[in-house]
Amino acid sequence: MFAAALFEVGKHSQAEIARVLGVSWQAVHHWHSAWPQGGANALAPGQQGADALLDPEQERELVSLLLQGPGAHGWED
């Protein structure tokens, strides 16, 4: 949101904003590209990364199986 405020002021380069915020120039460039379409709301965090392949129950089952170790599943090590 601070980046959006700096974009509004219009006195700072993307490189300066990156240095102030401690992020990459590429991140600021991405934010600056999104900012004209949606303002500060366009910079709100969204989903990061890909969707999970397993649902929560499958994740719990996998953790349980892994904690049993390889021997419980026919592997020597």
N, C-alpha and C positions, 0 to 999 in steps of 0.2 A: 504494500500500500504506500510505503514511503517512496518507492520508485514512481508510482502514479503521481504523487504530489510533485516530485521533481520534474516529471514530464510536463505537468501543468505549468510550472514556472518557466520552462523552456530555456533556461540559462546554462544548463549543464549538458555535456556530451554524454553519450552512452558509456564511454570509457570511464569518465569521472564517476558516473552513477555506479558502475560496476566496482570501482575501487572503494567508494564510500560504503557500499553494502557488502563488500567482501564476496562478490559473486563473479562469474565469468562475464566477459563482454557479450558472449553468445546468449547467455540467459537474458541480459538486459535487452539485447536486440530482439529476442523472441517476445518479451513483454511489451516492448515499444511497438512491435508489429500488431499485437493483439489489442493494445490500448485504444486506438482510434475507434474500433468497432464497439467496444463495451465499457470504456473508461476503466475506473478502478475495479469494477466487478469482473472485468475480463482477466484480471490478474489474480483473482482468488484461486487458491489451490484447488486442483481437481484430483481426479484419480491418478495415481502414479503407477506406472508399470502395467503389465498385462493382467487380465482377469485370472483369478485362481482356477486351476484345473480340477481341484478337489473341493468338495463341500466341507464344512467344518467337521462333520461326522467322519468322513473319509480321512481327514487330516489326523484326527484323534486315533483312528484305527492304525494308520501308518506309523505314527509315533510309537504306539504300543508294540507293533510288530518290530520296529527297529530296536526298541529297548530290550526285547527278548534276545537279541543277538543272532548272529548267523547260524550258530549251532542248532538253535531251535527250529530252523528251517532247512536243515539238511546240508548246510555248508560247513566246511572244516574251519574256516576263518573268515 
